[in-house]
């Protein structure tokens, strides 16, 4: 593990230790978020909330939180139901106002009472969190709009597209992953809650992420193509391309960008276009990711 990664991990563990479930049952946790909570106490009675918030509560009861908290709470925090997320409400019941309002960043701290493990371990160092994206930016806790994850949009693609418009444009190109068809999602490759890899990938690097589906490209190979082994993104645009196979440029142009030495017919005039009868350089060098054939040193078989 790299030293920088170790530092981030240690810092993260210290933060998470401060936001433990046992601490959140203490009024001091809420008072640190908002001093208005200092004198408030837990009521632990959802029916009291229903007196004023019946419409929103009925929608909430259909969510995963509502069902678990009501029928099968797993710890003392979950038995508080509404107050597990909204804090002690004894003062609010007597005098309803906005003094207990929390910022989006504070809402995320509340969510981390429970959601601090697994895929969310790197949240505090994630690009989303650093950029000001918080839990409530993507999730709607009070209403079930999606089958999973309580997203604020009807689909994951719609949600991600609301910010990542450049990627959405690439998904309209001719060669792309089947994201628009719903066969894979953005989270199939990216962890929106953060990771230790570049681009918040679900695996350690781009190649390991690609190999999750394209296992035949992993190898090991007797004859390796070094750029393919090093980084799939050297040749491919993962979000979409107007070239075959999501290549970053047309076949022969891509090959010639590296293979410009003499001794072989590799100029554009010989292999400059893709036709129904051929694919430029890969007419002969078809095993571009690597070959296990004894005579495949040039990736020809």
SULLIN-V703238 format. One record per residue. N is the residue number from 1. PHI is phi in radians with two decimals (NA if undefined). PSI is psi in whole degrees, -180 to 180 (* if undefined). D_FIRST is the distance of its C-alpha to the first C-alpha in whole Angstrom. Layout:
BEGIN
{{N & PHI & PSI & D_FIRST} {N & PHI & PSI & D_FIRST}}
END
This chain:
BEGIN
{{1 & NA & 133 & 0} {2 & -1.17 & 152 & 4} {3 & -1.06 & -41 & 6} {4 & -1.11 & -41 & 8} {5 & -1.12 & -38 & 7} {6 & -1.11 & -41 & 7} {7 & -1.11 & -44 & 10} {8 & -1.07 & -43 & 11} {9 & -1.11 & -44 & 10} {10 & -1.12 & -42 & 12} {11 & -1.09 & -39 & 15} {12 & -1.13 & -42 & 15} {13 & -1.12 & -37 & 16} {14 & -1.12 & -41 & 18} {15 & -1.12 & -45 & 20} {16 & -1.17 & -32 & 21} {17 & -1.12 & -31 & 22} {18 & -1.29 & -23 & 25} {19 & -1.95 & 63 & 26} {20 & -1.71 & 159 & 26} {21 & -1.09 & -35 & 29} {22 & -1.14 & -34 & 31} {23 & -1.27 & -36 & 31} {24 & -1.20 & -18 & 32} {25 & -1.36 & -8 & 35} {26 & -1.60 & 135 & 36} {27 & -1.05 & -24 & 38} {28 & -1.11 & -31 & 36} {29 & -1.04 & -46 & 33} {30 & -1.29 & -34 & 36} {31 & -1.14 & -31 & 38} {32 & -1.22 & -32 & 35} {33 & -1.29 & -42 & 34} {34 & -2.64 & 117 & 38} {35 & -0.98 & -21 & 41} {36 & -1.07 & -23 & 43} {37 & -1.37 & -8 & 42} {38 & -0.99 & -39 & 42} {39 & -1.73 & -1 & 46} {40 & -1.45 & 156 & 45} {41 & -2.23 & 159 & 45} {42 & -1.32 & 135 & 44} {43 & -1.64 & -36 & 46} {44 & 0.97 & 45 & 45} {45 & -2.52 & 102 & 47} {46 & -1.13 & -31 & 47} {47 & -1.07 & -31 & 50} {48 & -1.14 & -39 & 51} {49 & -1.16 & -34 & 49} {50 & -1.09 & -25 & 51} {51 & -1.01 & -33 & 54} {52 & -1.99 & -31 & 52} {53 & -1.95 & 44 & 49} {54 & -1.14 & -44 & 51} {55 & -1.11 & -48 & 50} {56 & -1.23 & -32 & 46} {57 & -1.23 & -37 & 46} {58 & -1.11 & -38 & 48} {59 & -1.21 & -37 & 45} {60 & -1.14 & -35 & 42} {61 & -1.10 & -19 & 44} {62 & -1.54 & -6 & 43} {63 & -1.48 & 168 & 39} {64 & -1.10 & -37 & 36} {65 & -1.13 & -48 & 36} {66 & -1.04 & -41 & 40} {67 & -1.21 & -44 & 40} {68 & -1.22 & -48 & 38} {69 & -1.08 & -34 & 39} {70 & -1.44 & -42 & 42} {71 & -1.81 & -28 & 43} {72 & -2.58 & 61 & 40} {73 & -1.10 & 136 & 38} {74 & -1.66 & -14 & 35} {75 & -2.69 & 178 & 35} {76 & -1.12 & -33 & 37} {77 & -1.10 & -43 & 35} {78 & -1.21 & -26 & 36} {79 & -1.19 & -18 & 40} {80 & -1.31 & -15 & 40} {81 & 0.94 & -113 & 40} {82 & -0.97 & -41 & 41} {83 & -1.29 & -12 & 40} {84 & -1.13 & -28 & 36} {85 & -1.90 & -27 & 36} {86 & -1.79 & -5 & 39} {87 & 1.43 & 174 & 39} {88 & -1.06 & 132 & 42} {89 & -2.13 & 20 & 45} {90 & -1.07 & -42 & 48} {91 & -1.23 & -38 & 49} {92 & -1.09 & -36 & 48} {93 & -1.13 & -39 & 51} {94 & -1.33 & -35 & 53} {95 & -2.53 & 82 & 53} {96 & -1.14 & 126 & 51} {97 & -2.79 & -169 & 49} {98 & -1.74 & 18 & 46} {99 & -1.18 & -20 & 45} {100 & -1.69 & 14 & 42} {101 & -1.10 & 143 & 41} {102 & -2.09 & 151 & 37} {103 & -1.35 & 169 & 35} {104 & -1.09 & -38 & 33} {105 & -1.12 & -40 & 30} {106 & -1.20 & -34 & 31} {107 & -1.05 & -39 & 32} {108 & -1.13 & -38 & 28} {109 & -1.10 & -38 & 28} {110 & -1.11 & -43 & 30} {111 & -1.09 & -34 & 29} {112 & -1.25 & -5 & 26} {113 & -0.97 & -41 & 28} {114 & -1.94 & -39 & 27} {115 & -1.66 & 67 & 25} {116 & -2.11 & 3 & 22} {117 & -1.98 & 180 & 20} {118 & 1.03 & -127 & 18} {119 & -1.20 & -9 & 18} {120 & -1.77 & 9 & 19} {121 & -1.07 & -32 & 16} {122 & -1.75 & 19 & 15} {123 & -1.03 & -44 & 19} {124 & -1.17 & -19 & 19} {125 & -1.94 & 12 & 16} {126 & -1.36 & 157 & 18} {127 & -1.12 & -35 & 20} {128 & -1.11 & -49 & 23} {129 & -1.12 & -42 & 23} {130 & -1.12 & -31 & 23} {131 & -1.48 & 3 & 26} {132 & 1.59 & 8 & 28} {133 & -1.42 & 128 & 28} {134 & -2.08 & 177 & 28} {135 & -0.98 & -44 & 29} {136 & -1.28 & -8 & 32} {137 & -1.25 & -27 & 32} {138 & -2.09 & -20 & 31} {139 & -2.05 & 143 & 32} {140 & -2.05 & 105 & 36} {141 & -1.32 & -28 & 36} {142 & -1.53 & -8 & 40} {143 & -2.54 & 136 & 41} {144 & -1.50 & 104 & 40} {145 & -1.79 & -23 & 39} {146 & -2.26 & 162 & 37} {147 & -1.22 & -28 & 37} {148 & -2.35 & 154 & 33} {149 & 1.26 & -1 & 31} {150 & 0.88 & 48 & 34} {151 & -1.22 & 154 & 33} {152 & -1.42 & -13 & 36} {153 & -1.98 & 167 & 37} {154 & -1.26 & -26 & 38} {155 & -2.38 & 160 & 36} {156 & -1.14 & -40 & 32} {157 & -1.09 & -43 & 33} {158 & -1.08 & -39 & 36} {159 & -1.15 & -52 & 33} {160 & -1.12 & -35 & 31} {161 & -1.16 & -23 & 33} {162 & -1.12 & -23 & 35} {163 & -1.98 & -44 & 32} {164 & -1.59 & 67 & 31} {165 & -1.19 & -29 & 34} {166 & -1.16 & -38 & 33} {167 & -1.24 & -39 & 31} {168 & -1.01 & -40 & 34} {169 & -1.10 & -39 & 36} {170 & -1.18 & -29 & 34} {171 & -1.22 & -10 & 35} {172 & -1.58 & -2 & 38} {173 & -1.36 & 168 & 38} {174 & -1.22 & -35 & 39} {175 & -1.98 & 118 & 36} {176 & -2.83 & 170 & 34} {177 & -1.32 & 153 & 32} {178 & -1.36 & 55 & 34} {179 & -1.36 & -42 & 33} {180 & -1.11 & -28 & 36} {181 & -1.46 & -6 & 38} {182 & 1.42 & 12 & 35} {183 & -1.34 & -29 & 34} {184 & -2.39 & 162 & 30} {185 & -2.05 & 169 & 29} {186 & -1.01 & -37 & 27} {187 & -1.28 & -6 & 24} {188 & -1.17 & -28 & 24} {189 & -2.02 & -28 & 22} {190 & -2.05 & 145 & 21} {191 & -1.80 & 105 & 20} {192 & -1.12 & -16 & 22} {193 & -1.63 & 5 & 20} {194 & 1.85 & 152 & 17} {195 & -2.70 & 174 & 14} {196 & -1.55 & 0 & 11} {197 & -1.78 & 162 & 12} {198 & -1.15 & 140 & 15} {199 & 1.26 & 17 & 18} {200 & 0.92 & 42 & 17} {201 & -1.24 & 154 & 17} {202 & -1.29 & -20 & 17} {203 & -1.97 & 179 & 15} {204 & -1.13 & -29 & 11} {205 & -2.72 & -180 & 14} {206 & -1.11 & -43 & 18} {207 & -1.09 & -46 & 18} {208 & -1.09 & -35 & 17} {209 & -1.17 & -45 & 19} {210 & -1.13 & -39 & 22} {211 & -1.14 & -16 & 22} {212 & -1.01 & -33 & 22} {213 & -1.92 & -43 & 26} {214 & -1.64 & 65 & 26} {215 & -1.19 & -26 & 25} {216 & -1.20 & -16 & 28} {217 & -1.55 & -7 & 26} {218 & -1.23 & -41 & 23} {219 & 1.61 & -155 & 25} {220 & -1.27 & 153 & 24} {221 & -2.03 & 146 & 27} {222 & -1.15 & -42 & 29} {223 & -2.05 & 113 & 29} {224 & -1.70 & 147 & 27} {225 & -1.69 & 106 & 27} {226 & -0.93 & -46 & 24} {227 & -1.06 & -37 & 24} {228 & -1.20 & -39 & 24} {229 & -1.18 & -34 & 21} {230 & -1.33 & -48 & 19} {231 & -2.85 & 118 & 20} {232 & -1.03 & -31 & 23} {233 & -1.27 & -6 & 24} {234 & -1.09 & -34 & 25} {235 & -2.04 & -21 & 28} {236 & -2.02 & 145 & 28} {237 & -1.82 & 103 & 28} {238 & -1.15 & -23 & 27} {239 & -1.59 & -6 & 29} {240 & 2.40 & 143 & 33} {241 & -2.60 & 158 & 35} {242 & -1.63 & 9 & 38} {243 & -1.87 & 154 & 37} {244 & -1.03 & 146 & 37} {245 & 1.12 & 23 & 34} {246 & 0.96 & 35 & 32} {247 & -1.25 & 151 & 32} {248 & -1.29 & -19 & 32} {249 & -2.69 & 176 & 35} {250 & -1.09 & 146 & 38} {251 & -0.74 & -63 & 37} {252 & -1.12 & -38 & 39} {253 & -1.06 & -40 & 38} {254 & -1.13 & -46 & 34} {255 & -1.12 & -44 & 35} {256 & -1.20 & -19 & 37} {257 & -1.09 & -22 & 34} {258 & -1.98 & -43 & 32} {259 & -1.61 & 79 & 35} {260 & -1.94 & 4 & 38} {261 & -1.29 & 164 & 39} {262 & -1.42 & -177 & 42} {263 & 1.55 & 5 & 44} {264 & -2.70 & 149 & 43} {265 & -1.38 & 92 & 45} {266 & -2.27 & 20 & 42} {267 & -1.45 & 162 & 44} {268 & -1.03 & -36 & 44} {269 & -1.14 & -19 & 48} {270 & -1.67 & -29 & 47} {271 & -2.41 & 43 & 44} {272 & -1.50 & -14 & 45} {273 & -2.36 & 157 & 45} {274 & -1.63 & 128 & 44} {275 & -2.16 & 169 & 47} {276 & -1.05 & -14 & 48} {277 & -1.86 & 1 & 49} {278 & -3.02 & 171 & 45} {279 & -2.25 & 35 & 42} {280 & 1.23 & -130 & 42} {281 & -1.02 & -35 & 40} {282 & -1.35 & 4 & 39} {283 & -1.01 & -36 & 42} {284 & -1.91 & -43 & 41} {285 & -1.65 & 71 & 38} {286 & -1.43 & -21 & 37} {287 & -1.60 & 63 & 34} {288 & -1.19 & -21 & 32} {289 & -1.57 & -13 & 28} {290 & 2.48 & 158 & 29} {291 & -2.38 & 145 & 32} {292 & -1.91 & 7 & 32} {293 & -1.36 & 137 & 36} {294 & -0.97 & -28 & 37} {295 & -1.84 & 24 & 39} {296 & -1.78 & 29 & 36} {297 & -1.02 & -32 & 35} {298 & -1.72 & 17 & 36} {299 & 1.04 & 33 & 34} {300 & -1.58 & -10 & 38} {301 & -2.75 & * & 38}}
END
